[in-house]
Amino acid sequence: CGQSCDMAGIHGLAQHYGFRVIEDASHAVGGRYRNHPVGNCQYSDITIFSFHPVKIITTGEGGMALTNDASLAKRMLLLRSHGITRDTTDMTAPSDGPWYYQQIALGFNYRMTDIQAALGLSQTQHLEEWVSRRHALAARYDQALAELPLLLPHQHTDAYSAWHLYVIQLKSEAPLGRAEMFTALRDDGIGVNVHYIPVHLQPYYRELGFKVGDFPVAETYYSRAVSIPLYSALDDAQQNYVIERLIKHCG
């Protein structure tokens, strides 16, 4: 939802057991961990950002992979464009001329278009402002919903969340179940959603042998989670309406 996990702890395990770390920070553009930007790869080999339309910064689709490892950067640059290089030091034979290139690996067509990149770059100057606004909105939710039968998002002191999502969880004493609450809020014109369905409950994974009960914590979370509106353009009046309807349905 925008908050970093215990990357220092994961990094320590990686150093001990000798595995690589790919950090999925798709929700955390603009977030920080231990006062450093998420994506600096201090505790990971590669960090991934998503620029899907619902993310904090969007390029329409696509994303970005970041690394401090020169060999990984070179490998990713090669793979994103069909495995083609124009670097003569990587070629297997002398170049025929300045137009020459070689395909030295079987890569992909993963290049972002210039138009998408321009769209993304145009938003970076607003990133700090947008994340700050999300923090203000989350703080208002924290205060206004504190007395309701809800579990509110926990924030760790090591992390400065990008607040991509604000997920409430209905306690057992809430008067409505998750499905009823979801429907009631949608009927109020509020664009709530559920993030996310546990992956082991999907048909593909059930066919591999996973079943209900395998991951009870994830299943319990899913049974009571509702994401309520949180975006930088949400104004106080709109948020007040969301709060008002939650108070009504939880009362």
N, C-alpha and C positions, 0 to 999 in steps of 0.2 A: 504493500500500500504506500510505499515511498520511504520507509524506514529501513536503514541498513541492518542486517543481522550481525552476529558476532564474528566479523571478518578476521579479527586478530586471533580468535580461538580456532577458526577454520584454517588460517594460515599456519598456526602452530602444529596442527594435525598434519597438514601437507608437508611441513618440514620434517616431521617425525617419520611419516610413512612413505614419503616420496611420491605423492600424487600431485597433479596439476590442478589449479583452481580457475574455473570460468565463472565469473560473478554476473548473475542475471540482475541487472539494475534497471530493468525496463521501466519501473515505476519511479525511479529515484533521481531523475534528471533535476539537478539543482539542490539535491540533498547533500548532507555532510556526515562524515563518520569520524569521531574523535577530532573534530575541528578541521578536517581536511575534506576536499570535495570527493564525493562518491565518483568513482571512475579514474582515480589517480593510480590505481593498480598497486598500491603499497602492499596489499595483502592478497592480491590475485594476479594470475598470469594474464588474463584477458577480462575486461569488463564489457558487458553488452548493454547498450541503450536502445530503446524502441522509440520510433517517431510515428507510430500509428496515429490515426486521427484523434483518438481519445486521450492521447498522452499529453503531458505538460507542454512539450514542444512537438510539433508535427511537421512532417514533410509530405503528408498525404499517405505515405506508407514507407516502410523501410526502417533502417536503424544504423547503428554505428558500433564498431568493435574497437576498443582501445587497449593498448599494451605498452609496457616499457621495455619489452624484450625485442631487440632489433631483429632477431631471427624469426620470431613469430610475426612481426610486422611485415617483413619481407615475404613470408609465406602467404599471409593473408592478401597482400597486394597482388601476388601472383595468381592466387586462386580466384579472386574476384573478377578477373578478366581473362577467362579461358586458358589460364596457365601461360599467357604470352608475356615475354620480356623483350625490352629493347636495350637492356643492360648488357654490354658486350662481355663483361666479366662473367656472366652467367651462361653465355652461349657455348655450344659444343664445337663450334667452328668459327673461323674469322667471318666478320660481317661483310655482306655484299655492298653495303653503302648506308647512308643515313636513313634510308627508307626501311631498312631491314629489321625484321623481328624474328624471334623463334618461339614456338610453342614447346616448352620444356616440361609441362605437366598437364594433366587433364583437369582443367579448372571449370569455372562456372561463369555465368553472366550476371554478376551481382553488383554492377556499378549503379550508384545513385545518379539520376539525371541531374543536369545543371539546374533545371527549373526547380526540382525538389530541394536541392542544396540551397538555392537562393531563398526559398520559402523558409527553410529551417534557420538559416543564418539571420534572416530578418527578425526572428523571434528571440534570438539569444540575448539581445540587449534588454529584453523585458523579463528575463528569467528570474532574477533576484526579486523583482517587484511582484511577479506572479506567485512565487513560492511564499513570499512574505504575506501576501493577501490570503493564501490558503491557510497559513498558520493563524492568522487573525480569525478566520471563519471557524477553524477547528477549535480554537479557544472559546469562541462563543457557544459552539455546540457543547463543549465540555462543561461549561458553566450552566447552561440552560437545561441540559438533560441529566444532570448529576443525580437528581432525586427520583428519576424514573426507574422502573424495573428493567434496566438495560445494562449490559456490559459495554463500556466505552473503550476506544482504542488505547492501549498502553504505549507510552513513549519512553524509551530507554535514555538515560542521561548521556550515553556515548553518541547518540544519534540526533541529527537535525533532519527530520523527515521532509521529503518533498511533498508530503500529503497528497499523493495522487488519489487516494480513496479515503473516505471516512466510513468505516464499517461498524455498525452497532450490532450487538447480539442480544436477543430477547432472553431474559431470565425466565426460569420456570414459573414464577409467579405473575408474569405478564398476562393481561387479560386476553390477548390475542396470540395465536401461534404465528409462526413465520409466514405461512402462506396467506393467512387472513390479514396480517399486517401489510404484507406486500400488496395484496389486492386493494385494501383500504386506501393506502397511500397513492397507488396508481389511480384509483377512482377520484382522489383529490387533485389529480393533475400533477402529481410529483413523480419525477422520473427516477424512481428507485430501481435498483438492480440487485443481483446476488453474485458476489465474487468470492469463491468460485466453487464449482462442483468438483469434489474430489476425483482425481483422475482414475483411481482404481475402480470407481463405480461406472466408468464408461464401458460400453459393450466390447470394445477392442481388448481392454485389459481384463474384463470378466472372462473372455475366451481364453486368456492366458492363465486363468485359475484364480484371479483375485476375486474377493467376495465381500459382502457386507460384514462388518465386524473386524476386518483385517487392520483397519486404522481408526480406532474408535474416537480419538481426539479430533481428527479431521472430519469425521462423520458428525460428531456432536456440534462442532463449529458450523458446518454446513447447514445443519438443521435449524439454526437460530440466527443466521447472519443475514443482514440487509444493508446494502450500501446506500446511504442517503446523499443528496446532492452536495458536491464540493467542487467548485471551479472558480477561478479567479474573477470572473465576471459576475458571479452570484452577488447580488446586492443585499443589504441588510434587511430590506422589506421582504424579499423573496425568502431569505433564510428564516426570518421570523415566522413566515407562513408554514414552512416545514416544521419548525419547532412547535408551533401552535397545534398542528395536526397530530404530531407525535404525542404531545401532552394529552390531547383529547382521546386518542386511541389507547394510550397506556393508563388512562385514568379510571 
